[in-house]
């Protein structure tokens, strides 16, 4: 077996163990986060024009779509970046719901819409930086 063919059970996407459990939990969290975020957006945007509300919902769901896209590409990644992506989604999903649901997280004097505009790009940045750093760190260890 050559060095390029060597893999561990943890590096396979369908493998059981901790990574498989983490992946399953991340997908469940992403699904709950996406549905909950859409619902909270609909509730907050009751008086918003329909076209604008649809755009905002797409915007709010974009971090969950990015997770899905990243998860498709993650099959080719080493274990640390994949595990990082899954852990980040486990953190972003409830954090997004908390931000959308709890007005106590909003700075005083801001409108309700500000949180729905700010959370998605913050989520993208957190995901990209975390996974990117995990990729760099895992390459340095080899």
Buried (B, 14 or more C-beta within 10 A) or exposed (E): EEEEEEEEEBBBBEBEEEBBEBBEBBBEBBEBBBEBBBBBBBEBBEEBEEEEBEEBBEBBBBBBEBBBEBBEEBEEBBBBBBBBBBBBBBBBBEBBBEBBBEEEEBEEEEEEBEBBEEBBEBBBEBBEEBBEEBBEEBEEEE
